C-alpha cells in the first residue's frame, strides 16, 4: 500500500514558530546587553504603571483646592502645592495618564495614516506617487510645531485636538519612511514571485510588504512618542492644549512660570517628569534600532 505523503504545512509552521521564538530570544538577549536601553525601558514601564495605578497611589485628589497654597515640599506634600493649594505630586501622577495617552494616540494616527500613504505611493507609482509626495513636501515645508499650532487654532484648544494636530504634523515622516522601505522590498524576489503568481495587491501588502517594513516604522514610532509628548506639552504651555483644571505636565509648567522665583517646585517636578519620559523613550528607541535595523544587526 502506498502511503500519502505527509503534508509539509505543519512542519513549516513549526519551523516558522521556532524561528520566531529564536529571533525573539536573540533580540531580548541583545537588548539586555544595552544598559542604556534597559534603563530607558525600565523608566517607561515605571511611568506606565504610575499612569495605570494613578487613582490608587495618588495621595490626594489632583483638583482638590485648599488654603495651603504654594507650600514647599514636606512630609505632608512631597512635591509641595501649587498656587491653588493642589498637591503637585498627585497632579504629576495623574498627568502621566494624559501625557502618555497623547503621545501614543497621536503617533498611532501618524503611523497608520503615514504607512498607508507611503505604501500606496510606492505601489501605485505614477501620478498617485507624485501627488502624495508633493503633499508630503508641502507639509514638511512648515515647521512641525507651527503646523500643530495652526491646526489647534482651527479646531479649538483641547487635549483631543492636540492629539489630532500632533498626529497630523507627524504624518510626513512616516509616509516617507514607509514609501522608501516599500520601494526596497517591492523589488525583492518573493514579492515579484507573488505578483507573477497572480496574488492580489492587498494580500501582497499584508503578507509580504508590511511585515518587512515594520522594523523602521516601529523604531520611528518609539522615538516619535517622545517628540509627541514634547509637542503636546509645548502646546499646553501655550494654552492650546489641556485646559484647567486638567492635570497635564505642560499645563502645569504654564501655570507655574509666574512663580518660578518663589515656588520652584511647581515647575521643577512636572519638568523632570517630561525630561525622564522623553529621555527614556529615546534611549529605548536607540536600543530597538540597534536590534531591528538589519544594516546594524548584520
Order of alpha helices (4+ residues) and beta strands (2+ residues): alpha-alpha-alpha-alpha-alpha-alpha-alpha-alpha-alpha-alpha-alpha-alpha-alpha
